[in-house]
Amino acid sequence: MELVGVGLVKMMELVGVEQSADSSYSVMEKWMGAEGLDKNVFTACADSDTYFKIKNKLDMMETLMKEIEIREKKRMAQRLEEKAE
């Protein structure tokens, strides 16, 4: 069961469970424990940690790319304005 935690995080998203690393642990313990799949909860939590770290990095990269795009559009507008004068 590789990356079962990532699948659980996606399932949590689909059923409306809050999506944060801290809040997902209690739900994972319940789902992975004796009441649920009866599997090792630590593996699932480690997988979810990996998921949230990567997701955070992707969100930061998306923000950075948007900032770069805005900066380039401003530069292009400034160059066009200078050419018009």
Secondary structure, 3 states (H helix, E strand, C coil): CCCHHHHHHHHHHHHCCCCCHHHHHHHHHHHHCCCCCCCCHHHHHHHHHHHHHHHHHHHHHHHHHHHHHHHHHHHHHHHHHHHHC
